[in-house]
């Protein structure tokens, strides 16, 4: 079976980046951005994101979902769970730049009423321009 980037072509196996969750962490003193790419689904991916998000000490936690290709019910549940966790711990969770697919599923489930969603990079931190951050990456 050949690997292809078009996930709709029959007989093609999706590349590894479509099957896993990759999270890059940009941390500042009071805020952290978790840049997610891949998919947020039941299993290792959702658990890895849960652990990374809840282990952060910053007041503002931002999840950049611009490069997330798939979210299942467990992934949506995790986003709601993290929103509740943030409120319970007097923190702010913001969903940044959800991809078209993620935005669609959030709209279909009416979760935009519960989640704090920002469509522009102005609501978050500028990833490339600031030199005062620490960056790490993890793949699950």
Secondary structure as UniProt FT lines:
FT   STRAND          2..4
FT   TURN            7..8
FT   TURN            10..11
FT   STRAND          12..14
FT   HELIX           16..19
FT   STRAND          21..27
FT   STRAND          31..40
FT   TURN            42..43
FT   HELIX           44..54
FT   STRAND          60..71
FT   HELIX           73..88
FT   TURN            89..90
FT   STRAND          92..96
FT   HELIX           100..108
FT   TURN            109..110
FT   HELIX           111..113
FT   STRAND          117..118
FT   HELIX           121..123
FT   TURN            127..129
FT   STRAND          134..139
//
